[in-house]
Amino acid sequence: MRLGRLLSPAMGRVRRLQPSRKAIVLQGRIRNGRNLEQEHAEHLGEHVEVNAQGETCLVRRRRIGVLGWCSIGIASVIALMFVAAGLFVWSIQREKNSAFLREHFVGLLHAGLGPANTLALDEAAVRFSGLHPTFTVGGLAISNPETGAQAHLDRADVGLTNLSLFTLSPEARTIHFEGLRLVMPDRAAADSALDANEALALLRAALAAVNFAVSGQDPAFRALTTVEGSKISVLRRKNDGGATVIHDGITASVTRESAGNLIARIRKAGQTQGIDLVGKVTPTSDGGQSILVDTGDLTAGGIAQLLGMTFPGIDPDLKISVRLTSRLSSQNVLTETGISVSARGGHIVPPDPDMPPFTLDEATLDLRMKPDLPDVLVDRLQVRFNETHFLLHGTLSPMAEPGAGLRLALTADRAELDRLSAAEPPLALDAASVQGIIAPDFRSFVLEKLDIRKGAGVAQVQGSYSLENGGSMVTNLEGQTFDMRQALRVWPVWVAPNVRHWLIQHVEAGTLSAIKLETNLAGQALQDAFNRRPVPDSAIKLSYRVEGVTMRPVKDAMPIHGVIASGVSTGRRADIELASGWIEPASGQRFDLQGAKLVVANTALRPALLEMTVSAQGRLDGLLAFLSAPSLKNLVGLPPDATVTDGTFQGQASLALPLTATPSQKDTRVEIRAETKGVVIDNIVKGERLEAGAFSFVSKSGQISGKGEGRILGVLNHIEFRTDAGKTPVALVKSVLDEAILAKRGIDLRPTVTGPIAATFSVPLGKPGPIDVELDLVKTKIETGLPGLSKRAGQAGRAKFAVLTRPDGTTLEGFELDLAPASLRGKVELLRDGQFGKADFNQFRISAGDNAKLTAERSRGVLRLALSGNSFDLRPFMRGFQSGKIEDGKAGEKPPDIDLDLQTTVLVGFNGELMSAAEAKASRRNGRITALSVKGQFGSAALSVKSGEVRGDQTAINASSSDGGALARFLDIYPRMIGGRLAAELQVGPQSQQGVVQVRDFLIRGEASLRQVAASGRPPSASRIAETDDVHFTKLRADFVRKSGRLDLKEAVMWGAQIGGTLEGVLDYANDIVSLKGAFVPAYGLNNLFANVPLFGPILGGSQYEGLFAVPFVITGKASAPVLRTNPVSAIAPGFLRKFFEIQREQ
């Protein structure tokens, strides 16, 4: 019987107790084929019957009384003690008697297994090893038809005590077995699992059994010193009848040491780690005993290897220990038992990715049970990792109603949660308790209440959780008056984890006034929630209200203070309404938020998208400071370092960004619409301020655009601006300036520039950069004094350039000036004080046909001009020189010093004359020409101009040309002169130029009046012979004085064989007036003789260069269109009478 109790645990199931039966059915058989059942029954004196199924049944008969048997036994023992002992040993050696013992032991084994199990045995024998009997079995098979569990044992040797043979009550001394195979039923067939109460009873019974085994009180274990087993396997039955090996190669041993300690070991082939249990018995002070069974430190990896399993997310080095304890009274009565399971020192990675990994410091469960109490006492449930620490105690009680399950009640002695951030302390709850019911099948749990309290904040949770039908999770949470940061710490990480994480990162302070959470996740919805897939919208509902919250929707931006908001979050959506809030980046820069709405339309997205609409009003500088955050600056196109010192705004912003720690620019959308008033921006243009600005603007997709008005330089400007993300923002400022406004800013262009200038400035905002300037000069009058670079009001004109400020000055890049036909393209550099520094025009065109370049540079107070090209038209400069419009400078100002270097292939003059290979070099100092050199060609005729001696403020200049007529036409002095050798001596000063010009041997061609006068002096025969337009002159000499815009001729005279003449008067180019008079003297050689007769010459011939007969004339009218008038009547008058017939000149 005791041997059966020893082997029966291999079945893996607790035998249910059933009423005893009067008949015992023996189903075993022995290989030798003998009917051992009948033999055994006859030996025992039992009546044997065979039933209809052919089974042998033992029918118990009435036994003899106890006193009778005692008397007979005592007498027999006394008389036959020594004989019986010898005969017993001799009888054992005989096969028939040995078979009797074998059958007796098998019957006891079968009876110990109970009627629910069947037994099959291939071999059983009793033999002696020395003086010690051994019971050997082979081919043992035990099965349970109800559960399908089976156990197969190849061989077992049970060493018995000698006394057990005499008492026919087997008492094991040693057990050695091998080839044990435990076959578990198929999972689908094992539907009769233990309920909660049965499991609790099993736990109590198992602990008591271990206690009795270790303490030696169980008779089956009293004499047992060694149990050794090898080749142990665990298999699971499959649906097709086969079996799958789960574990094999297991060895087990149990040894009782001389001190009474029990040591058990379980190993698996090929593995060094296993399970060791050490049982100790220690006397107590009250005469009782304390029993301890300890596994020591196991590892999760070792257990996983032994079981052939894997534990995902659990550190293989995690240490696990199990302790079983019990206490016996002095009367060897069990007073209490307990079990303690502990794990520590391993890294845990939760299966839910929203739960962060952690290092488990300790997880301990201590249970204690007393025979007289139905409750299981939870002395300690402790969990510690990071700074989270839970320490609870309570009870696990069977409920009175049958099949009602177990009631769990726990109260926290300590409840601390890890800090949310490094700057915050851990959260220590003031109180926490939980109460619920565990279902009988351990597959569901009803949370009756979970109470949490921290300061004024309270929360209560109710719900039910089940594994049936795919699982379900029903939760109802209500709370109020929680600190926001504390509420976020209590918020379970698996409930809307992305929203929780975003709030942790962005909410800094405040109060959670009220919260209510309802979840109803079941079946597929629950699986989807754990697998991070979308859940039905109705599965979760979270509503709340917050007050006095400080939060940063954008991590690197200024926080929003005083937020009062309410929200509702469901399975797939989150809505928040912000009633009020305010932002104040600096003192006095506050702006308010009202009526804001935040929506997360689909919380299942990873990351979820937050859409926000906010209405705001207040200080503009505060808004710009908020938007200057690095992550927002590019999104809204805000100018870097914009300095707005005053102004208000009112507008609305729409924001859509992913709920991540650092939203990317491409995934973030921002749209802002606002109106501003009273805006003041310092240094909008270098040194200038914008005042009284009123703008409307829109920012969308990283682009900001707007328009409005503001005053710059005291002038109202129309301003438009636009920025693109990643590019420098630019403001387009349109203004109308005049010379007075410019003079106020130190830019005095009077009298050169007068009238309104329509200016457009493209100003980069917030950081240094080129300012693009466009000037509309249509209404502007420009008088530069330089020919071609002046214009009247109403004439088309424009200028364009980019102002680039450098540390050493300013550059006008891309300079363009169009004054029709003048056109300049190039670059101008200004010095730090705004004075001209250098200009480089790769296109310098004063007339339409010009193809030249000009470089101008101021060096040591001298303006150096270098003009070069293929063609340059000199006519505009000559007009300006003649008219006096080329001034040396403003009145009272020192004229600039100039060095000129001109080189051009063709120099274009008046009347179609071209000077080729033109070179000119000139220098002017202190308003006078100090050096001059001109070279060129009129066809094959050379031109040479050179400066000579300098006396005082006068410089001598000598000019010569072999074609004086070409030079006269080139300079537009007189277009009808042909040829002639020209020589001129000039004295050039600061205010005037004077000199003598002489021309020899030249012709006048095409002058009709001159031709008529010349014809009148010829004989008739000569006129018929040579009719021509050419009038030959031998010499021309003229004295002149030139002042600004005026040329005075004194006694200019020319003569030839046919005609001579005189000329004097004024050419006023400045006023476009000519007033000249003179006389044509025909047959000059003969006629002039009378003018040179002493005493009578003036009477007969007039002046020295006239003659007896002469035709006076005047040239009057405009200098640009002179009119020649003559009086033929005066030609017959002698010299002294001719004066009466002169034509009066127009003054």
CORLIN-V498276 format. One line per field, one symbol per residue. ss: DSSP state (H for helix, E for strand, C for the rest). phi: phi as a letter, one per 20 degrees, with the letter a starting at -180 (. if undefined). burial: 1 if it has 9 or more other C-alpha atoms within 8 Angstrom, else 0. A space follows every 50 residues. Layout:
ss: ???
phi: ???
burial: ???
//
This chain:
ss: CHHHHHHHHHHCCCCCCCCCCCEEECCCCCCCCCCHHHHHHHHCCCEEEE CCCCCEEEECCCCCCHHHHHHHHHHHHHHHHHHHHHHHHHHHHCHHHHHH HHHHHHHHHHHHHCCCEEEECCEEEEEEECCEEEEEEEEEEEEECCCCCE EEEEEEEEEECHHHHHHCCCCEEEEEEEEEEEEECCCCCCCCCCCHHHHH HHHHHHHHHHHHHHHCCCHHHHCCCEEEEEEEEEEEECCCCCEEEEEEEE EEEEEECCCCCEEEEEEECCCCCCEEEEEEEEECCCCCEEEEEECCCEEH HHHHHHHCCCCCCECCCCEEEEEEEEEECCCCCEEEEEEEEEEECEEECC CCCCCCCEEEEEEEEEEEECCCCCCEEEEEEEEEECCEEEEEEEEEEECC CCCCCEEEEEEEEEEEECCCCCCCCCEECCEEEEEEEECCCCCEEEEEEE EEEECCEEEEEEEEEECHHHCEEEEEEEEEEEEHHHHHHHCCCCCCHHHH HHHHHHEEEEEEEEEEEEEEEECHHHHHHHCCCCCCHHHEEEEEEEEEEE ECCCCCCCCEEEEEEEEEEECCCEEEEEEEEEEECCCCCEEEEEEEEEEE CCCCCCCCEEEEEEEEEEEHHHHHHHHCCHHHHHHHCCCCCCCEEEEEEE EEEEEEEECCCCCCHHHCEEEEEEEEEEEEEEEEECCEEEEEEEEEEEEE CCEEEEEEEEEECCEEEEEEEEECCCCCCEEEEEEEECHHHHHHCCCCCC CCEECCEEEEEEEECCCCCCEEEEEECCCCEECCCCCCCCECCCCCCEEE EEEEEECCEEEEEEEEEECCCCEEEEEEEEECCCCEEEEEEEEEECCCCC EEEEEEEEECCEEEEEEEEEEEECHHHHHHHHHCCCCCCCCCCCCCEEEE EEEEEEEECHHHCEEEEEEEEEEEECCEEEEEEEEEEECCEEEEEEEEEE ECCEEEEEEEECCHHHHHHHCCCCCCEECCEEEEEEEECCCEEEEEEEEE EEEEECCHHHHHHHHHCCCHHHHHHCCCCEEEEEEEEEEEEEECCEEEEE EEEEECCCEEEEEEEEEECCCCEEEEEEEEEECHHHHHHHHCCCCCHHHH HCCCCCCCCCEEEEEEEECCEEEEEECHHHHHCCHHHHHHHCCCCCC
phi: .fffffeffffmbffffcffdfddeedfbdffnfeffffffffemeedcd efeneedddfdfeffffffffffffffffdgffffffffffffeffffff fffffffffffffnffddcccebbbdbddmedfcddcbmeccccffenfb cccfbbddfdffffffelcgcfdbccbbmecddeffgfeeddffefffff fffffffffffffffnffgfdfefdbccccleccccfefenfcdfecbme cbbccdfffnfdccccccgnceeadcdddcdcfdfenecddcdcemeedf ffffffemccdgndfgefeccccdcbcdffeldfeacbccdccambeddf feffeffbdffacccddcccgecffeeefbccccbldebdccbrccdfef ffmencddccceebbcdgffbfedffedffbbbcbacefgemdbbdefac dcbbmeecbcccrbcbeflnnbbdccccbbldfgffffffgffeelffff fffffdedapcefbbbcccbdblfffffffemdgdgfefcbccabcbmed bcgdgedffedmfdbcbccdgcbcccdefarbccgbgndfcddbmfcccd fbfffcefdedcccdbbqfffffffffeggfdgffemffflfdddbpcbb acccccbfecfcfeffedcccccbdcblfccflfcgmdceclfcccbcdb lmdccabrcadclmdfdeccbbcdgndffcddddbddbffffffendedf efccnfcedcdddfdnbgafdeccdedfeddccendfndcbefnefabcb adededgdqcdeflfcccclefbccrbcddffenffdaccdfcccedfef cbccccbeclndeddcdbrebbeefgfffffffmfeeeqfgndfffecdd cdbbfcdedflmecdelfcbcbccclncfdbbbccacdmeeecbccecfd cmddcecdcbbecffffffgelebedecmoedccccddcfdbcbrcdccd lcdddnefffffffffeefgfffffcebeececebccbebcdcgmbcddd lfcbbbfebcacbbqcddffdlccbccabedflgfffffffdfgmegffe dmegddbfcbdfbcdcnefebfcecccffffeefgfefffdfefffe
burial: 11111001101000000000000000001100000101011100011101 00001111100000000010000001100010010000001100001111 11111111111110011111111111000001111111111111100111 11111111111101100011111111111111111100010000111010 00010011001111111011111111111111111111000010111111 11111110011111111100100111111110000001111111100111 11111100000001111111111111111100011111111111111111 00001001111111111111000111111111111111111111111110 00011111111101111111000001111111111111111111111111 11110011111111111001111111111111111111100010001111 01110111111111111111111011111000011110111111111111 11001011111111111111111111111111111000111111111111 11110001111111111111111111111011111111110001111111 11111111100010000111111111111111110001111111111111 11111111111100111111111110011111111111101110000110 01111111111111110001111111111111111111111010101111 11111000111111111110111111111111000011111111111001 11111111000111111111111111111111111100000000111111 11111111110011111111111110111111111111001111111101 00011111111111111111110011111111111111110111111111 11111010011011101100001000001111111111111111111111 11111111111111111111011111111111111011111100011111 11111111111111111110010001100110111101001110100
//
